Amino acid sequence: MTTKRTAVNPWAWSAALGYHQGEIVSGHTRTLYLSGQAAMDACGRPCHPGDMAAQLALTLDNLEAVLGEAGMSLADLVRLTVYTTDADLLLEHYGVLAARLGAAGAAPPTTMLGVTRLAIPGLMVELEGTAVS
């Protein structure tokens, strides 16, 4: 069965920013619920303290690694939540995220939340999502 995705955008502004307000997904056979991914190396150590752009890039690498292990890619994301300790700084580097999603042809419904801190001190951004195929 082929997965069909239909964007739901009552307003055009969110699509212009690279995400949809909602997506109807039908015909999928598998759903992957991704745990929050952050700028951690393969041994579980935090990386790039104080460097939002580098943390965001590694966080995306880690998100893609989990997706890849499940036989999926960024294009399969149907929901993305972004947690950050500095929303203004993240917005300065949001192009890193938007470019990677755009290159994959993905525009998942996305929520960004500013938080006091993440689980491990020094981490500035965490991504969690849902993917279907």
C-alpha positions in Angstrom: 0.0 0.0 0.0 1.3 3.5 -0.9 1.5 6.2 1.7 -0.4 9.3 0.8 0.3 12.6 2.5 -2.0 15.6 2.1 -0.9 19.0 3.4 -3.4 20.9 5.5 -2.7 24.7 5.3 -5.6 27.0 5.9 -3.0 29.8 5.7 -0.1 30.1 3.2 2.5 31.6 5.6 3.6 28.4 7.3 4.3 26.7 3.9 6.5 29.7 3.0 8.5 29.0 6.2 8.9 25.3 5.3 6.3 23.5 7.3 2.6 22.5 7.1 0.0 23.2 9.7 -1.1 19.6 9.5 -0.8 16.5 7.3 -3.3 13.8 6.6 -1.4 10.5 6.3 -3.2 7.5 4.9 -2.1 4.1 3.6 1.0 3.9 5.9 2.2 0.5 7.1 4.8 1.6 9.7 5.0 4.4 12.3 8.2 5.3 14.0 8.1 7.4 17.2 11.5 9.0 17.6 12.9 9.8 21.0 14.4 13.3 21.4 17.7 13.5 19.6 20.4 16.0 20.6 24.1 16.8 19.8 25.5 13.6 21.3 28.3 11.5 19.9 28.2 7.7 19.5 29.2 7.2 23.1 26.5 9.4 24.5 28.7 12.4 25.2 27.4 16.0 24.5 29.2 17.8 21.7 29.7 21.4 20.6 29.0 23.4 23.8 27.8 26.9 23.1 27.6 26.3 19.3 24.0 26.3 18.2 24.7 25.7 14.5 27.0 22.7 15.2 24.6 21.3 17.8 21.7 21.6 15.4 23.6 19.9 12.5 24.7 17.0 14.7 21.2 16.7 16.2 19.8 16.4 12.6 22.5 13.8 11.8 21.4 11.8 14.8 17.7 12.1 13.9 18.6 10.9 10.4 20.6 8.0 11.9 17.6 6.7 13.8 15.4 7.2 10.7 17.9 5.4 8.6 18.1 2.5 11.0 14.4 2.1 10.6 14.7 2.3 6.8 13.3 5.8 6.7 14.5 9.3 6.0 13.6 12.9 6.8 11.0 12.7 4.0 9.0 10.3 6.2 8.6 12.8 9.1 5.0 13.7 9.7 5.6 15.5 13.0 8.6 17.4 14.4 9.0 19.0 17.8 12.0 21.3 18.4 13.0 22.0 22.0 15.6 24.7 22.6 17.1 26.6 25.5 17.4 29.7 23.4 14.7 30.3 20.8 16.2 33.5 19.5 19.6 31.9 18.8 17.9 28.9 17.3 15.9 31.1 14.9 19.2 32.7 13.8 20.4 29.2 12.7 17.0 27.8 11.7 18.2 27.7 8.1 20.3 24.6 9.0 17.1 22.7 9.8 15.0 24.2 7.0 17.7 23.4 4.4 18.0 19.8 5.5 14.2 19.3 5.5 13.8 21.1 2.2 16.5 19.0 0.5 14.6 15.9 1.7 11.3 17.3 0.4 9.9 17.3 3.9 7.8 20.0 5.5 6.4 18.2 8.6 4.1 20.0 11.0 6.5 21.5 13.5 6.3 23.0 17.0 9.2 24.9 18.6 9.3 25.2 22.3 11.6 27.3 24.5 12.7 25.3 27.6 14.7 26.2 30.7 17.2 23.4 30.0 17.4 20.0 28.4 18.2 16.7 30.1 22.0 17.2 29.8 23.5 20.5 30.7 25.1 22.3 27.8 22.7 20.9 25.2 20.8 23.7 23.4 18.5 21.9 21.0 16.6 18.6 20.8 14.4 17.2 18.0 11.7 14.6 18.4 9.4 13.4 15.8 7.1 10.9 14.2 7.7 9.2 10.9 5.5 7.0 8.7 6.2 4.8 5.7 
